[in-house]
Amino acid sequence: MTAGMPSFPAYADQLGQALAYMREGEHFLIVSHVQPDGDAISSTLVTAWLLAKLGKTFVMMNESSVPLRLGYLKGSSHIQSMNEVAAEVRFDRVIAVDCADYKRIGLVSERFAPGCGLLNIDHHPTNDHFGTVNLIRSDAAATVEILYDLIEFAGIPLDVEAGTAVYTGLLTDTGGFRYSSTSPRVMQIASAILTLGVSGHLLAEHLLEKMTKAQLLLLQRGLANLTFSTDNRIAWITVGHADLEATGATSEDLEGLVNYARNVEGVDVGMLFKEAADGCVKVSLRSSGAANVSAIAQSFGGGGHVRAAGCRLDLPMQEAVNQVIQAVSEALQG
């Protein structure tokens, strides 16, 4: 094991099994979760990079499109939508990255061959080990951190292309290296990547500072209905589908909005309720650590981390708000 890499035996075994799975196959499907974020897209591309280094071929596919702000990542334009791959094509070797459970793969799972092999690489504590081979490290800050370990384990030198993707996944999933998941190992990896010549400051400016006009208009609307519980320990923002249409924003522009509720002094749990086009409500939850929002999200069929989680409710907005607020209140009182 390389210096700095987690050294517990079970993890070394998982790395070995994952690498063997990649070496044994010739052609792979790589998929991440629906509505992919920075870690999901970066993990997809890093996995593809590693497969290419191993002399393998692959298809990258996602039910959702790649966020525009991640278009700078080399290879991102090659992540295909389902209608770009012939409907009859089935894959017998699959790699799923950053998917907390099987359903997060979405409709792409329809392209899996019956009895296919499935390598599941993920960092969510709620992951249910749905793969035939599982590489799970729930204390990793991002799935790209696990992939970095896998690359080191394979003895393959990282280059700027893969380094940029790894740095992107770490940067976005740690909130710019501000979250509690920012471990010494994360900073060690970031340092190694900067040494390669990756421009970390430019990536931070692009991913964390810049915003579109539509995003700013959406923020303006969201903050106008920021609401607090009577004890001010819970804060939430609601965004209707009409707000997206009125501002010209997309679901991508909602990213980070939940933090405005959580970052208010005295707030222990901040939430964002987003109405989708089909009428369902998607909820993002962020916690100071006073409540396990992963457990709360799981109770509604979702999942995530202790401090950051999400779920989807097929309910009208106000009913969804009421139910989740009640669950969060009970968790804080417990």
Stockholm file with secondary structure:
# STOCKHOLM 1.0

chainA/1-334         MTAGMPSFPAYADQLGQALAYMREGEHFLIVSHVQPDGDAISSTLVTAWLLAKLGKTFVMMNESSVPLRLGYLKGSSHIQSMNEVAAEVRFDRVIAVDCADYKRIGLVSERFAPGCGLLNIDHHPTNDHFGTVNLIRSDAAATVEILYDLIEFAGIPLDVEAGTAVYTGLLTDTGGFRYSSTSPRVMQIASAILTLGVSGHLLAEHLLEKMTKAQLLLLQRGLANLTFSTDNRIAWITVGHADLEATGATSEDLEGLVNYARNVEGVDVGMLFKEAADGCVKVSLRSSGAANVSAIAQSFGGGGHVRAAGCRLDLPMQEAVNQVIQAVSEALQG
#=GR chainA/1-334 SS CCTTSCCCHHHHHHHHHHHHHHHHCSEEEEECCSSCCHHHHHHHHHHHHHHHHTTCEEEEECSSCCCGGGTTSTTGGGEECGGGSCTTCCEEEEEEESCSSGGGGGGGGGGEEEEEEEEEEECCTTCCCCSSEEEECTTSSSHHHHHHHHHHHHTCCCCHHHHHHHHHHHHHHTTTTTSTTCCHHHHHHHHHHHHHTCCHHHHHIIIIICCCHHHHHHHHHHHHTCEECTTSSEEEEEECHHHHHHHTCCGGGGTTTHHHHHTSTTCSEEEEEEECTTSCEEEEEEESSSSCHHHHHHHTTCEECSSEEEEEECSCHHHHHHHHHHHHHHHHHC
#=GC SS_cons         CCTTSCCCHHHHHHHHHHHHHHHHCSEEEEECCSSCCHHHHHHHHHHHHHHHHTTCEEEEECSSCCCGGGTTSTTGGGEECGGGSCTTCCEEEEEEESCSSGGGGGGGGGGEEEEEEEEEEECCTTCCCCSSEEEECTTSSSHHHHHHHHHHHHTCCCCHHHHHHHHHHHHHHTTTTTSTTCCHHHHHHHHHHHHHTCCHHHHHIIIIICCCHHHHHHHHHHHHTCEECTTSSEEEEEECHHHHHHHTCCGGGGTTTHHHHHTSTTCSEEEEEEECTTSCEEEEEEESSSSCHHHHHHHTTCEECSSEEEEEECSCHHHHHHHHHHHHHHHHHC
//
